[in-house]
Amino acid sequence: MLDALQVVTTVAFGLMVGVEFSVAFVINPIFNALPEDSGQLGRAHGGRMLGAVMPFWYIGSLVLVAVWAIAGWHHDGTGLVVTAGALLIVSVVMSLLLLVPINNQSKTWTPENRPEDWKEQMHRWDRFHYVRVAVLVAAFTLLVAALV
């Protein structure tokens, strides 16, 4: 049973990390290179779409990591799982305090109503997101290390 939980947790969390990584290093650079207002419109749509899904994915991943830590408490690697869970909590707190407020504004922007400093706000969101991705990659690495 613990083996199945470890696989499900690792796959679910790994897919989430992959999505966040691709947003940082693939999707947003593509949007930034699009002409005229296309990039801003794409980022707004992505903010709406991922903003609806990611809270469930983050909380679901956190629950799975917590269950793994509890179920495997007396097994090797539990310290790594607990540390991964702590890093995931850090990423959730970062999201709520730093990224979500910017995303909640930017997902409603159009070329007609966006603020003058919208590019600066997007660059700030990107910088926070790079840090969040680094935290998530570290957490995922710890989960994988706990498997071996």
C-alpha positions in Angstrom: 0.0 0.0 0.0 2.8 2.4 0.9 4.5 1.7 -2.5 1.3 2.7 -4.4 1.0 5.8 -2.3 4.6 6.7 -3.1 4.1 6.2 -6.8 0.8 8.2 -6.9 2.4 11.0 -4.8 5.6 11.2 -6.9 3.7 11.2 -10.2 1.1 13.8 -9.1 3.7 16.1 -7.6 6.1 15.5 -10.4 3.5 16.5 -13.0 2.7 19.7 -11.1 6.4 20.6 -10.9 6.7 20.0 -14.6 3.8 22.3 -15.3 5.2 25.0 -13.1 8.7 24.5 -14.7 7.2 24.7 -18.2 5.3 27.9 -17.3 8.6 29.5 -16.2 10.9 28.3 -18.9 8.7 27.6 -22.0 5.2 29.1 -21.9 6.0 32.6 -20.5 9.0 33.1 -22.7 6.9 32.2 -25.7 4.2 34.6 -24.6 6.8 37.3 -24.1 8.0 36.9 -27.7 4.6 37.2 -29.3 3.8 40.4 -31.1 1.6 43.3 -29.9 -0.9 42.3 -27.2 -0.9 38.6 -27.8 1.5 37.8 -25.0 -0.4 39.7 -22.4 -3.7 38.1 -23.5 -2.1 34.6 -23.4 -0.7 35.2 -19.9 -4.2 36.4 -18.8 -5.8 33.3 -20.2 -3.1 31.1 -18.6 -3.7 32.8 -15.3 -7.4 32.1 -15.4 -6.9 28.5 -16.5 -4.1 27.5 -14.2 -5.4 29.7 -11.4 -8.5 27.5 -11.3 -6.6 24.2 -11.2 -3.4 24.8 -9.2 -4.9 25.3 -5.8 -6.4 21.8 -5.9 -3.2 20.4 -7.3 -1.0 22.0 -4.6 -3.3 21.0 -1.7 -3.8 17.5 -3.1 0.0 17.1 -3.4 0.5 18.4 0.1 -2.1 15.9 1.4 -0.4 13.1 -0.4 3.0 14.0 0.9 1.6 14.3 4.5 -0.1 10.9 4.2 3.2 9.4 2.8 5.1 10.9 5.8 2.6 9.5 8.3 2.2 6.0 6.6 5.9 5.6 6.2 7.0 7.2 9.6 9.2 4.2 10.6 10.7 3.7 7.1 13.9 5.0 5.7 13.6 8.4 3.9 10.8 9.8 6.0 12.9 12.8 7.0 13.3 13.5 3.3 9.5 13.3 2.8 8.9 15.6 5.8 11.4 18.1 4.4 9.8 17.9 1.0 6.4 18.6 2.6 7.9 21.6 4.4 9.2 23.0 1.1 5.8 22.4 -0.4 4.3 24.5 2.4 6.8 27.2 1.7 5.8 27.2 -2.0 2.1 27.4 -1.0 2.8 30.4 1.3 4.8 32.1 -1.4 2.0 31.5 -3.8 -0.6 33.0 -1.5 1.4 36.0 -0.4 3.4 36.9 -3.6 2.1 35.3 -6.7 -1.7 34.9 -6.3 -2.3 38.7 -5.7 -0.5 39.5 -9.0 -2.2 36.7 -10.8 -5.7 37.7 -9.6 -5.2 41.2 -11.1 -3.4 40.2 -14.3 -5.9 37.5 -15.3 -8.6 40.2 -15.8 -6.4 42.5 -17.9 -7.1 43.3 -21.5 -5.2 45.7 -23.7 -7.8 48.3 -22.8 -7.8 48.0 -19.0 -4.3 46.9 -18.0 -2.2 49.3 -15.9 0.7 51.2 -17.3 3.2 49.1 -15.3 1.8 45.7 -16.4 5.1 44.5 -17.8 6.9 45.3 -14.5 4.2 43.4 -12.6 4.6 40.4 -15.0 8.4 40.5 -14.5 7.9 40.6 -10.7 5.6 37.6 -11.0 8.2 35.8 -13.1 10.9 36.4 -10.5 8.8 35.1 -7.7 7.8 32.1 -9.9 11.4 31.2 -10.6 12.0 31.0 -6.8 8.9 28.9 -6.4 10.0 26.6 -9.1 13.4 26.1 -7.4 11.7 25.3 -4.1 9.3 22.8 -5.9 12.2 21.1 -7.8 14.1 20.8 -4.5 11.0 19.2 -2.8 10.5 16.9 -5.8 14.2 15.8 -5.6 13.8 15.0 -2.0 10.7 12.9 -2.7 12.5 10.9 -5.4 15.5 10.5 -3.1 13.2 9.1 -0.4 12.3 6.3 -2.8 15.8 5.0 -3.0 
